[in-house]
């Protein structure tokens, strides 16, 4: 889960003085409680850190930590590879549970793979601002207000969120900045027994890494920053660049669809989508019945499209869902929305969106007036007509928000060893120019470019990206300056979720006949929309249960 509208403002304050990381006494590892982490055979533990890093002997909070232990010999082991998946608000533990099997042996032999739920997130001391019913109501409102009444509702929603954060998460409200998270990560480094930090950060995780390099340069061994945020843009500049990034990748999606006979929206995908969007404005599609009923209108439709643009493997599912919007497609599109907003299959929400807003405002020094925020939103919408509407009013998010106790430092990374920044030319969420900015701002950075589409590159950008990142993490040898890796030729194939799961089964060594039997059996039992929703929700426990039951049937049936 990566943040759809993460913003961070310009900050030029002096560096906070934290002193040495407080001794944590190490981490007591044991079997994880979460189903996904348990099934991934991770070990879990808890780390105590100061609520305010500037007061190490003051009030404390807890961080949930997980690791996949190195598979190599003691002589091969280098240390820990600490990771953050982005957000802000993304669970590192959930990420590690899903991603650990995909890491190359060259890394798993030499590193313990470690991740953590940052302060306020997931299983760590959590923030919670508004309840599930209120989140549903806010999301089903108008996300792109264009009348006075709609703007007033958007402002009321923002104030309701702020008041909820003040009431329910007061102690963390001004201690959620990325500077706080970077200080936590230094405590984690020491607890892991590593003299220096080896780190992989995706998306917002690049902000954590760049702040860490600036605050703790002597403690850096190697940092990979993949899908970088901007180190210096204003909120308006960030939101505009992100909206235009989605416009760019959307144009690539349309062109790829029109050129591929397997795309369900061809031969004129733009016209097909425009027809559906126009219809939803007048006649939203209802999904479910009774208390579970939900509506797919034009704003959530656009949010679903934007979510699918993150990952080219979802482009086929997106096209098919729009084409079949009255026959299960709307349900899949809402599942894409849920993937972005943290809504679970039972209608509850994780706390990722609450944490995201608290971090975003903690990291921004800007507190615009309502008039200033709406004027900026108007400019963004004019410059990005397709996705400006659902991103532009992020400008309202920090109106009246309290300032952080430890704001962001000016990013320099001065004194840190070589840092590897990875940028994807067709990244919709963190545009390529941000990677260029980050590589120029960090004094020791090298930029590695992936020529494909989608959000971030490592683990999805092919052997050129993988070899460069692994070589840097293991041997501390960065790729040559200006290295560019070609797009994977199959990345924009318009396949279904079924086909993607089948491919994963094949890579895991499951015979094709058995794999087809398992997947088709589940689809027969659930129906394809429910199967798609289950996969998109990353419900590893339910998936494992269904796959196990079907595998038994398939083997018995021959």
C-alpha positions in Angstrom: 0.0 0.0 0.0 1.5 3.3 -1.1 0.2 6.7 -0.4 -2.0 8.2 -3.2 -1.4 11.8 -2.2 1.6 12.0 0.1 2.9 15.5 0.3 6.0 16.9 2.0 6.9 20.6 2.1 10.1 22.5 2.0 11.9 22.7 5.3 15.2 24.4 6.2 15.4 24.0 10.0 18.5 23.1 11.8 19.2 19.4 12.4 17.6 18.1 15.6 20.1 17.0 18.2 19.3 13.5 19.3 22.5 12.1 20.7 23.2 8.4 20.7 20.3 6.0 20.2 19.0 4.8 23.5 19.9 1.3 24.4 17.1 -1.1 23.5 18.6 -4.3 24.9 18.0 -6.1 21.7 14.8 -7.7 20.4 13.3 -10.9 21.7 12.1 -12.8 18.6 9.2 -15.2 18.7 6.5 -16.6 16.4 4.4 -13.9 14.9 0.7 -13.6 15.8 -0.5 -12.2 12.5 -1.7 -14.9 10.0 0.2 -13.6 7.0 3.5 -13.1 9.0 3.0 -16.6 10.5 2.5 -18.3 7.2 5.5 -16.5 5.8 7.5 -18.0 8.7 8.6 -14.6 10.0 9.8 -14.0 13.5 8.3 -11.0 15.4 9.3 -8.8 18.3 8.7 -5.5 19.9 11.0 -2.5 20.2 10.6 0.3 22.7 11.5 3.8 21.5 11.0 7.3 22.9 7.8 9.1 22.0 10.0 12.2 21.6 13.5 11.3 20.3 14.8 14.6 21.8 13.8 13.2 25.2 15.2 9.6 25.3 14.4 9.1 28.9 10.8 10.3 28.6 7.5 8.7 27.6 7.9 5.6 25.3 5.9 3.9 22.5 6.3 0.4 21.0 7.2 -0.6 17.4 6.3 -4.0 16.0 9.2 -5.6 14.1 9.5 -8.7 11.9 12.3 -10.5 10.3 13.0 -13.3 7.9 16.3 -14.8 9.1 19.3 -15.1 6.8 19.5 -18.5 5.0 23.2 -18.4 4.6 26.1 -19.4 6.8 27.3 -17.1 9.6 30.4 -16.4 7.5 28.2 -15.2 4.6 25.9 -13.0 6.7 26.5 -9.2 6.4 23.8 -8.0 8.7 20.2 -6.8 8.5 18.4 -5.3 5.4 15.8 -3.0 6.9 12.9 -2.1 4.6 9.9 0.3 4.4 7.2 -0.2 1.8 5.9 3.3 1.6 2.7 5.0 2.5 3.1 6.8 4.7 1.0 4.4 6.8 2.1 1.2 5.1 2.7 -1.8 7.3 6.2 -3.1 7.0 5.3 -6.4 8.6 2.5 -7.0 6.0 5.0 -6.0 3.2 7.7 -8.4 4.5 5.2 -11.3 4.8 4.2 -10.9 1.1 7.6 -9.9 -0.4 10.1 -12.0 1.4 9.7 -15.0 -0.9 10.5 -12.8 -3.9 13.9 -11.6 -2.7 16.9 -13.0 -4.6 19.0 -15.6 -2.9 22.0 -13.3 -3.1 20.3 -11.1 -0.5 18.6 -13.7 1.6 21.8 -15.6 2.1 23.6 -12.5 3.3 21.0 -10.5 5.2 18.2 -10.9 7.7 15.2 -9.2 6.0 13.7 -6.9 8.5 10.8 -4.5 8.5 8.7 -2.7 11.0 5.4 -0.9 11.4 6.4 2.7 11.8 5.1 4.7 14.8 1.3 5.0 14.7 0.9 2.2 12.1 -0.5 -1.3 12.2 0.7 -3.3 15.2 2.9 -0.5 16.6 1.5 2.0 19.1 -1.4 3.0 16.7 -3.1 6.2 15.8 -6.8 6.2 15.1 -8.8 9.3 14.3 -12.2 8.4 12.9 -14.3 5.3 12.9 -15.1 3.0 10.0 -18.6 4.4 9.3 -17.2 7.9 9.1 -14.5 6.9 6.7 -17.0 5.2 4.5 -19.2 8.4 4.5 -16.2 10.6 3.7 -15.0 8.3 0.8 -18.5 8.2 -0.7 -18.8 11.9 -0.6 -17.5 14.2 -3.4 -13.7 13.9 -3.7 -13.5 16.7 -6.2 -15.8 19.5 -4.9 -16.8 22.0 -7.4 -19.6 23.9 -5.7 -19.7 25.9 -2.5 -21.7 23.2 -0.7 -19.4 20.4 -1.7 -16.4 22.5 -0.6 -18.0 23.0 2.8 -18.5 19.3 3.2 -14.9 18.6 2.3 -13.8 21.2 4.9 -16.1 19.6 7.5 -14.7 16.2 6.7 -11.1 17.5 7.2 -12.0 19.1 10.5 -13.8 16.0 11.7 -10.6 14.0 10.9 -8.4 16.6 12.7 -10.6 16.7 15.8 -10.7 12.9 15.9 -6.9 12.8 15.8 -6.7 15.3 18.6 -9.2 13.3 20.7 -8.0 9.8 20.0 -4.3 10.1 19.3 -3.2 13.3 21.1 0.2 12.0 22.3 1.3 11.1 18.8 -0.2 14.1 17.0 2.9 16.2 16.9 5.3 13.2 17.0 4.6 11.6 13.7 7.2 13.3 11.5 9.6 11.4 9.3 12.4 12.8 11.5 10.8 10.9 14.4 10.6 7.7 12.2 14.3 8.1 11.2 15.3 8.3 14.9 13.2 5.2 15.6 15.1 3.4 12.8 18.4 4.3 14.4 17.2 2.7 17.6 16.2 -0.4 15.5 19.6 -0.5 13.9 21.3 -0.7 17.3 18.9 -3.3 18.6 19.6 -5.5 15.6 23.3 -5.3 16.4 24.3 -3.6 13.2 27.1 -1.0 13.4 25.7 0.7 10.3 22.3 0.6 8.5 21.6 -1.2 5.3 18.2 0.0 4.0 15.7 -0.4 1.2 12.9 2.2 1.0 10.1 2.3 -1.5 8.0 5.4 -2.3 7.5 7.4 1.0 10.2 5.0 2.4 12.7 7.1 0.4 11.8 10.0 2.6 12.7 8.0 5.7 16.0 7.0 4.1 17.0 10.5 3.0 16.1 11.9 6.4 18.1 9.2 8.0 21.1 9.9 5.8 20.9 13.6 6.8 20.5 13.0 10.5 22.7 9.9 10.9 25.2 10.0 8.0 27.9 8.1 9.9 25.5 5.2 10.6 24.8 4.5 7.0 26.3 1.5 5.2 24.0 1.4 2.1 20.6 3.0 1.2 18.4 2.1 -1.8 15.7 4.7 -2.4 13.3 3.3 -5.0 10.4 5.6 -6.3 11.6 8.7 -4.6 9.5 11.5 -3.2 10.6 15.0 -3.9 13.1 16.4 -1.3 12.1 20.0 -1.8 8.7 20.6 -3.5 5.9 22.5 -2.0 2.6 20.8 -1.4 1.1 22.2 -4.6 4.1 21.2 -6.6 4.0 17.7 -5.2 0.2 17.2 -5.9 0.5 18.7 -9.4 3.5 16.5 -10.3 1.7 13.4 -8.9 -1.5 14.2 -10.8 0.5 14.7 -14.0 2.4 11.5 -13.3 -0.9 9.6 -13.3 -1.9 11.4 -16.5 1.3 10.3 -18.2 1.0 6.6 -17.1 -2.7 6.7 -18.0 -1.7 7.8 -21.6 0.7 4.8 -21.7 -2.1 2.5 -20.5 -4.5 3.8 -23.2 -1.9 3.4 -25.9 -0.9 -0.1 -24.8 -4.6 -1.1 -24.6 -5.3 0.1 -28.1 -2.3 -1.8 -29.5 -3.2 -5.1 -27.8 -6.1 -7.2 -29.1 -6.4 -8.8 -25.7 -7.4 -5.5 -24.0 -11.1 -5.5 -23.3 -11.4 -1.7 -23.9 -9.9 -1.5 -27.4 -9.6 -0.3 -30.0 -10.5 3.1 -28.5 -9.9 2.7 -24.8 -10.2 6.5 -24.1 -13.7 6.6 -25.6 -14.8 3.4 -23.8 -13.7 4.8 -20.4 -15.2 8.2 -21.1 -18.5 6.6 -21.8 -18.5 4.6 -18.6 -17.4 7.6 -16.5 -20.2 9.8 -18.0 -22.7 7.2 -17.2 -21.5 6.8 -13.6 -22.0 10.6 -13.1 -25.7 10.2 -13.6 -26.2 6.6 -12.6 -23.7 5.1 -10.1 -23.5 1.3 -10.0 -24.6 -0.3 -6.8 -22.6 -3.3 -5.5 -23.9 -5.6 -2.8 -27.2 -5.4 -1.0 -28.7 -4.2 2.3 -26.2 -3.0 4.8 -23.3 -4.1 2.6 -24.5 -2.0 -0.4 -21.9 0.4 -1.9 -22.0 2.7 -4.9 -19.3 3.2 -7.6 -19.5 6.7 -8.8 -17.1 8.8 -11.0 -14.7 9.7 -8.2 -14.1 6.2 -6.9 -14.0 5.0 -10.6 -11.1 7.4 -11.2 -9.4 6.3 -7.9 -9.7 2.7 -9.0 -8.0 3.5 -12.3 -5.2 5.4 -10.5 -4.7 2.5 -8.2 -4.3 0.0 -11.1 -1.8 2.3 -12.8 0.7 1.6 -9.9 1.2 -1.9 -11.3 1.2 -3.0 -14.9 0.1 -6.5 -14.0 -3.2 -5.0 -13.0 -3.9 -3.3 -16.3 -5.7 -6.3 -17.8 -7.9 -6.6 -14.7 -8.6 -2.8 -14.9 -9.7 -3.0 -18.6 -11.8 -6.1 -18.1 -13.5 -4.6 -15.0 -14.5 -1.4 -16.8 -15.7 -3.4 -19.8 -17.8 -5.7 -17.5 -18.9 -2.9 -15.1 -22.4 -4.3 -14.8 -21.3 -7.9 -14.5 -19.0 -8.0 -11.5 -16.6 -5.4 -12.8 -17.8 -2.7 -10.4 -17.0 -5.0 -7.5 -13.4 -5.4 -8.7 -13.0 -1.7 -9.2 -14.2 -1.1 -5.6 -11.6 -3.7 -4.5 -9.0 -1.6 -6.2 -10.2 1.4 -4.2 -10.1 -0.6 -1.0 -6.6 -1.6 -1.7 -5.7 2.1 -1.8 -7.7 3.2 1.2 -7.1 0.3 3.7 -10.7 -0.9 3.7 -10.9 -4.6 4.6 -13.2 -7.3 3.3 -15.4 -7.0 6.4 -15.9 -3.2 5.9 -13.5 -2.2 8.6 -10.4 -0.1 7.9 -6.8 -0.4 9.0 -5.3 2.8 10.3 -3.1 3.6 7.3 -5.1 6.6 6.1 -5.1 8.2 9.6 -1.3 7.7 9.9 -0.8 9.0 6.3 -2.5 12.3 7.1 -0.7 12.7 10.4 2.7 12.1 8.8 2.0 14.2 5.7 1.0 17.2 7.9 3.8 16.6 10.3 6.3 16.8 7.4 4.8 19.9 5.8 5.5 23.4 7.2 2.7 24.8 5.1 -0.6 25.8 6.7 -2.6 27.4 3.9 -5.8 29.3 4.4 -8.9 27.8 2.8 -8.8 30.4 0.0 -5.1 29.6 -0.7 -5.8 25.8 -0.7 -8.8 26.0 -3.0 -6.9 28.3 -5.4 -4.0 25.8 -5.6 -6.5 23.0 -6.1 -8.1 24.9 -9.0 -4.6 25.2 -10.7 -3.9 21.5 -10.2 -7.2 20.5 -11.7 -6.7 22.7 -14.7 -3.3 21.2 -15.4 -4.3 17.6 -14.9 -7.9 17.2 -16.2 -8.3 13.4 -15.6 -6.7 12.9 -12.1 -6.5 16.4 -10.8 -9.9 16.2 -9.3 -9.1 13.3 -7.0 -5.7 14.7 -6.0 -6.1 18.5 -6.0 -8.0 18.9 -2.8 -5.2 17.3 -0.8 -4.3 21.0 -0.4 -7.0 21.2 2.2 -5.5 18.4 4.3 -3.3 20.4 6.6 -5.5 23.5 7.2 -5.3 24.3 11.0 -3.2 21.2 11.6 -0.6 21.5 14.5 3.0 21.7 13.6 5.4 18.8 14.3 7.7 18.8 17.3 10.6 17.6 15.1 10.0 18.9 11.5 11.9 17.6 8.5 15.5 18.8 8.1 16.8 20.2 4.9 17.9 17.0 3.0 21.6 16.8 2.2 22.9 13.4 3.3 26.2 15.2 3.9 28.9 12.8 5.1 27.0 9.6 4.1 28.5 7.0 1.7 27.2 6.4 -1.7 23.3 6.2 -1.8 21.5 4.5 -4.7 18.3 6.3 -6.0 16.1 4.3 -8.4 13.6 6.1 -10.6 11.0 4.7 -13.0 10.3 6.8 -16.1 6.6 5.9 -16.1 6.0 6.0 -12.3 2.5 7.5 -11.8 2.8 8.0 -8.0 6.3 9.3 -7.6 7.2 10.8 -10.9 10.7 10.3 -12.3 11.7 13.9 -11.9 11.5 13.4 -8.1 14.2 10.7 -8.4 16.3 13.1 -10.4 15.8 15.8 -7.7 16.6 13.4 -4.9 19.8 12.2 -6.6 20.9 15.8 -7.1 20.0 16.8 -3.5 21.8 14.0 -1.7 25.5 14.8 -2.0 26.6 11.2 -2.5 23.7 9.8 -4.6 23.8 7.8 -7.9 20.7 7.6 -10.0 19.6 4.2 -11.6 16.8 4.6 -14.2 14.2 2.0 -15.1 12.6 2.7 -18.5 9.2 1.0 -17.8 5.9 1.9 -16.2 4.5 1.4 -12.8 5.4 2.4 -9.2 9.0 1.5 -8.1 11.3 -0.9 -9.9 13.2 -3.4 -7.6 11.6 -6.9 -7.6 9.5 -6.0 -10.7 11.9 -4.3 -13.1 13.8 -7.4 -14.4 17.4 -8.6 -14.1 19.1 -5.3 -15.0 17.5 -3.5 -12.0 17.9 -6.5 -9.7 21.6 -7.0 -10.5 22.4 -3.4 -10.0 20.6 -3.2 -6.6 21.9 -6.5 -5.3 25.5 -5.6 -6.3 25.2 -2.4 -4.5 23.7 -3.8 -1.3 26.1 -6.8 -1.1 29.4 -5.4 -2.4 28.7 -1.6 -2.0 29.4 -1.2 -5.7 26.9 1.2 -7.2 26.0 1.1 -11.0 27.8 3.5 -13.2 26.3 7.0 -13.2 23.7 7.3 -15.9 22.8 3.6 -16.0 19.4 3.0 -17.6 17.6 -0.4 -17.6 15.1 -1.3 -20.3 11.5 -2.0 -19.6 10.5 -5.6 -19.3 8.9 -6.6 -22.6 5.9 -8.4 -20.9 5.1 -5.7 -18.4 2.0 -4.3 -20.1 0.4 -7.6 -21.1 -3.4 -7.4 -20.6 -3.8 -10.5 -18.5 -6.3 -11.3 -15.8 -5.7 -11.7 -12.1 -6.3 -15.4 -12.7 -3.4 -15.4 -15.2 -1.2 -13.6 -12.7 -1.9 -16.0 -10.0 -1.2 -18.9 -12.4 2.1 -17.4 -13.2 3.0 -17.1 -9.5 2.1 -20.8 -9.0 4.3 -21.8 -12.0 7.2 -19.8 -10.6 6.7 -21.7 -7.3 7.0 -25.0 -9.1 3.4 -26.1 -9.0 2.6 -28.2 -12.1 0.4 -26.4 -14.6 -2.4 -29.0 -14.5 -2.7 -28.8 -10.7 -2.4 -25.0 -10.7 -5.2 -24.6 -13.3 -7.3 -27.0 -11.3 -6.8 -25.1 -8.0 -7.5 -21.6 -9.4 -10.5 -22.7 -11.5 -11.9 -24.6 -8.6 -11.7 -21.5 -6.4 -13.3 -19.3 -9.1 -16.1 -21.8 -9.6 -16.8 -21.7 -5.8 -16.5 -18.0 -5.3 -17.2 -16.4 -8.7 -14.6 -14.4 -10.5 -15.4 -11.0 -8.9 -15.1 -12.5 -5.4 -11.9 -14.2 -6.4 -10.5 -10.9 -7.7 -11.5 -9.2 -4.6 -9.8 -11.8 -2.4 -6.5 -11.6 -4.3 -6.6 -7.8 -4.3 -7.2 -7.7 -0.6 -4.0 -9.7 0.1 -5.9 -11.9 2.5 -3.2 -14.5 2.8 -5.0 -16.5 5.5 -8.1 -17.0 3.4 -6.2 -17.6 0.2 -4.0 -20.2 1.8 -7.1 -22.0 3.2 -8.8 -22.1 -0.1 -5.7 -23.1 -2.1 -5.0 -25.9 0.4 -8.6 -27.3 0.2 -8.6 -27.1 -3.6 -5.2 -28.7 -3.9 -6.5 -31.7 -2.0 -9.5 -32.0 -4.3 -7.3 -31.6 -7.4 -4.9 -34.3 -6.3 -7.7 -36.7 -5.3 -9.5 -36.0 -8.6 -6.4 -36.7 -10.5 
